[in-house]
Amino acid sequence: MEISHPKPNLLSNHLHHSSNNNNKHPLLLFRLCSSELVEAINKWNVGENEKEHCVLHFDNQDFKEYTRFDDFPFHGQSYGGIFHVVGTCNGLIFLADDLYGYHYKFFLLNPRVRKFVKLPKPNISCFSHGGYNASVGFGFDSKTNDYKVVRFVTLEEKGQKGKSPPEVEVYSLSTGKWRMVTALPPIVAARGREPGAFVNGALHWVALRKTGNKFLNFVMVFDLGEEVFREIALPKLSDQNGDEYWVRVSISAYGNSLALFQRGFIHCLSIWVMKYYADASSWTKIISLADEGLIEGIPRSHCMRKAICFRKSGEVILEMYGGYLVSRDLKTQEIKDLRIRGYGYTFVDSYVESLVLLDKPNQPSQLMKRQKRKRNNNRQDKFYCQACFYGFPFCSSYIPGFDCEYDMNVIL
């Protein structure tokens, strides 16, 4: 019997309805890993019993759980046992197997309708271009009504990154193919797998450019409709003679604009917001947080680790050492324990339910098969942060799931 698929206008109408409903009842998506899963990843032995969860909560005062998706279809299929959750847009979650080494598994998943698409192998690989550092982003192009994945690849030249022009390729869901971008990208290095932001139809990454003997951070923007690059300047972030190489920064969506998270080396955090999108003069530091202790029931030793994202209310979600997640009101300074704990690889972002991918055929059943990956005792693989890899003696070895204090993700 031939199976009929829903018409495109049905999918778009449902998405429009969900978006309107989300304004009234916003949702937050959490990807959480169990302690058993993180331990299994560290031992290189991920099996059936170690779980990761996708959980939706109402993003309101009550913060009640809405639903959860426990039947994650790709469990154990990534090289290291866990996928990098790059981002979410209109009900789709983009997953990349790029946490360890050069691997080319990418998935678009709609957990609500249990449909996914496996992307083909990209054009740029270590075999075709040698060593590289890649940043990926995902968003929706309203101009063509299409979903796009973008890979910004900083090539390595004689052991150094950022010397050769980057390569950029785009995957289109409508065509199911990768293609190279003709627009000339800036000769810079994006900061590895630091979170980016999809805002106002464009992808945003923090990038690093060398000027003379100094390094400068800025926001690199890629417009998904026009497929051109722009830049947004950042505020002054360092007093070290203007050199921002060791400044640790990431960006986040902040309504229809951007926010900047600047982490200090002694457990402190500064948060900047851009009051008017694309207006660099409107960057405003709204708060600087230090380790002042946390909330009742959480030991003081579990100090602030990093900021993750903003809630609809403007509160910021912070991840503390120990994996505890809290929500902080930046006006009143009130801290709420979300009663959620992750053990590494935690992802949080706003979420809109949709029927996107419902019209796609089911993937081959073998892709859904759970795979158990065991560590090969003969392997000599060790995972270090980029600083360790390049021989910096003061940097501790990288523990999967936890950022090294000195991991800049890119060495120029």
N, C-alpha and C positions, 0 to 999 in steps of 0.2 A: 504494500500500500504506500502510495506517495504521501510524504509528510509535508503539509503546507506550513510555511513560515510566516510570522507576522509581517505585515507591510511596514515599510520605513516610517510612514506617518504615524502608525500606532506607537512605534518605539519613541519617536520624538515627542508625541503628545504625552506619553507616560512620563518621559523625562521632564517635560515642562511642568506637569502636575507635581512630580516629586520635588522639583526645585522650589516651587511655590510652597509646598508643604514643609520643606526643610527650613524655610525662613521662619515658620511658626514653631516647628518642632525639630530643631537642628540635631544632627547626629555626629558622634565622634567615633572613628574607627581605631581600634587598638589591635596591633599584632603583638602578641605576647608569647614568650617561650617559657616552658617549665624549667626548673632547675635541673631536672633529669636530662632534658634535651641539651642544655648548654654543657653539662658534664659529658654527655655522649659525643657532642661535637668536639670537645677538647680531647677526647680519647680516640677520635676518628672512628667511631663505631655507633652510627645512628641507625636505629631499628624501628620496629612498629610501636613500641611502648612509650617512646619519648615524643611528647606532643608540642605543637604550637597551636595557638588559637587566634582566630579573628573575632573580636567582640565589638558590638555596637552599643554605645550608651547614648541616652538622651543628653544633649549638651545644654542642660538647664540646672536649676538649683538642686533638684532632687538627684540628678545624675543616675537614674535607674538604668539597669541593663535592658536593652531593647531586644537584642537577639545575639546569637553567636554562631560561628561557622566552624565546627570542629573537624569536619571531613576535608581537611586541606589536601588537595589532589596530588601535590608534588612532593609529599613528604619523603625525604631521603634521596631525592633525585639530583640534588645539587652536589657539586664537587666536595664542598666542606660540610654538607649536611643541612645547610640553611640558605635560603635565598635572601638577597638584599631587596627590601621593599623600597622601591624608588619613589613612588608617589601614587596618588589616586585621583581620578577625575571622572565625574558622571557615572559613578558606580563601578568603574573599572579600576583594578589594582595592577600596577606594573611591577613585575618581579624580574630581577636580574641575578644570574649566577656569576657574580664578579667580585665576591668577597676575597677569594683566594686565587691568585694567578690569572692566567689567560683562559677564560672559558666563555662559551657563547650560547648558553641557554637563556632565552628571554620568553616570558609569558605575559599575556594580558588575560586577567581573570575577572569574571563577574561572579562573586560568591553567592549572590542572591539567586541567580538562575542556574548556577552550577555549570557555567560554560566558560571555556577558555580557548585561547589561540596561542599556539607555539610559533614564535617568530622564526623565520629562516636564519641561517648563519649570516652575520653581517659581512660586508665587503672587506673591512679592515680587520686583520688578525695579526698575530705575531709572526705567522708564516709569510704573510704578504708584505708586512711593513717593519718587521723587527720589533724591538721593545717599545712600549708605549705606556701611557697612563690615560685612562678613559673616564669621562664623566657622562652620565646618561640622564635624560629628562623625558618627561611624558606629559602631554596635554592635548587639548582639543582645538582644532582649527575651525573657527566658525565660518570662515570665508569659503571653505570647501566642504564643510560639514564632515570633517574627517578627524580621526585620532592619529597622532603622530608620536613616534619615539625618535629622539635625537641622540646621537653619539658624538661627543666632542673629544677627539683623540689627539693628545699631545704626544708627538713622536719623540723618540729618543735618538740622539745623535752623538756618537762617541761617548756614551755613558752619561750624557746630559740631556735633560728634557727642556723644552721650550726654546730650542735653537732653530728648529725647522718649522715651517708653517704647519699648523694643525690640519688634520683632515676631519671633515664633518659629513656624516651620513644620516639620512632620515628614512625611517620605516613608516609607511602609510598603511593603515588598517584596510582602507578601501581597495588598494592594489595588492596588499600582501607581500610587498617587496621593499628592499632597501635600495636607495639611490644616493649618489653623491651630491652634495650641495655645491652649487657654483659660486655662491657669494663668498667673498674673501674674508676669512675669519681673522681676528687679531692674533698676532704672534705672542701668545701668552700660554700659561698653564693653568687650567682650572684646578681647584683644590680637591683633587681626588674624589672620594665618595662623601664629601661633606654635603649635607642636604641642600637642594636647590628649591626653587619656588616657581610655581606656575601662576602667574597673575596677569590679568588684562590681555590674554591671548598670547603671552610670551613666556619663555623659560628664562630663568635667572640663575646664574651661578656666581659664586665669589671666585675671582681669578687673580693671578699674581703676575705682574709685569716687572721686568728688570730695567731700571733706568740708571745708567752709569754703574755705580757699585751698590745701589740701593734697590729695594724691592717695594713695590706699591700694590696694595689691594684695591680692587674695584669690582663692580658688578657687571658681568658680561650678560647681555640680553640677546636672546634669539627670538625674533618675531615668527610665530608659526605660520601666519598667513602670508606675509611677504617673503619669508625665509631670508631675512637680512639680519646683520648684527648691529647692536648699539652698545653703548657703554653708559653706566651711571657711576659717578664718582662717589666714594665713601668719605665719611668724615675722617679727620686725622686720628689715627689709632695708636700711634707710638711716639714716645719721646726719645727713642734711641736714634737720634740724628736723622729722623724721618724714615728709617729703615723698618719696614713692616713684615720682614720675612718670618719672624717668630710669633707674630700676632695670630692668635687662634680665633677665627671668626666663621660664622655661618649665617645664612639668611633664612627667613621664613615669610610666608604670606601674612600680611596684617591687614585684614579686610581687602580692599582693592589696592593696597599698597604693599610696602615691604617693611620688615623689621630686621635688625641686625643684632646677633648675639655675639658678644666678645667675651671670651673666657680668659681669665688671668691664670698665671701659673700657681697661684697660692689660693685656689678654691674661691675665686670671686667671679662675678658675672656682671657685665654692663649690658643694658638693653637700649638700643636706639630704634626709633621709628621714623619713617619718612612720611611726614604729614601730607605731602602732596606728591603723588606718584611721578617719578622721573624728574623731580625737582631736587637736585642734590643739595641745594641750600636749605631744604626743609628737614634735613636729618636732625633729630633732637634726641639727646640722651635723656631717657625718662627715669632711669633708676640704675643704681649700682648696688649689687647685693654681695654680702660677704657671708662667711660661715658663722651665723649668729646662733646656731642651734636650730632645731627643727620643731617638730610638733610632738605632742604627748604620745608616748608609745613607740616613738622612733628614736633610737640611741643617737646621741650627739655625734658619734663617730661616723654615722651615715650622713655625711655632709653633702652639700649640693654638688652634683656632678655636671649637669648641663641643662639648658633649656631645650624643649622639644618643639612646641608650637603654641599658638594662641587659641583660646576658646572664643566662641561667638560673643561672650560678654566682655572680652578684652583681657580676661585673666590669662596668665601664662602657665603652661604645664611644665613643671620641673621634674627631672629625674634625679633622685638622690643616690648616693652610694648605697649599695644594698638593693638597688632596683625599685625602691619605693617611689611612687608617683604622687605628686601633690599639685594643687592648683593654687596660685597666688594672685590675689587682687593687688594690682600695682598702685592703686589709689589708697586703699585702706591698709595695705600690707597684711591683710588676713590670709592665713594659710589653711587650706583644707586638705586633709588626707583623703585621697580618692579611693582608698582601700583596694588599690591595685598594685601588684608587684610584678615587675618583669625581672628576668635574670640575664638580660643581654639581648641585643638586637631588637629592642623595643621600637615600634613605630606608632605614631599617633597623627591623625589628620582628620579634617572634616570629611563627611561622607554623604553622598546623595544616592539613594537607591534608584536603580534603573533596570530596563530590560535590554540594554545594549549587549550584543552578542547572542541574543536569543534567536536571531535569524541565521546564526552560523551553524553549519553541520557539526555534529559531535565529533570530537577528536578520536583517533584510533584508540581502542581500549588498552593497548599495551602502554600508552603514555600514562594511563591512570594507575598502572600497577605500582604498588609500593615496592621500593627497593631498599635493601639493607646494605650499607656500605661499611666495610671493616677496614681498620688500619692495617696496612702492609708493614709487618715488622721489619722488613728490609729497607723500607723507605727512610731516607735521611732528611725528609722535608721538615723544616722548622719555619714557623711563621713569625716574622718580626715586622715591626713598623718600618716605614721607609727610612727613617733616621738610623735605625739599627742596621738595616740592610746596607746603608752607605757608610757604616763604620763609626758612627758617633758613639764614643765610649760611655757617655753619661746616660744613655737611654736604656730603660729596662726592656726586656723582651716582650713582645706583643702577645697578649692573651686573647684568643678569639672571643669576641663579644664585648670586649672592653677596650676603650681607646687608650693608647699609650699617651702619657702626659706630654710627650714631645713629638707626636706623630703629625707631621705637617702634610703627609700624603703626597708630597711632590718635592723633588729636589732639583733645583735648577743650577 
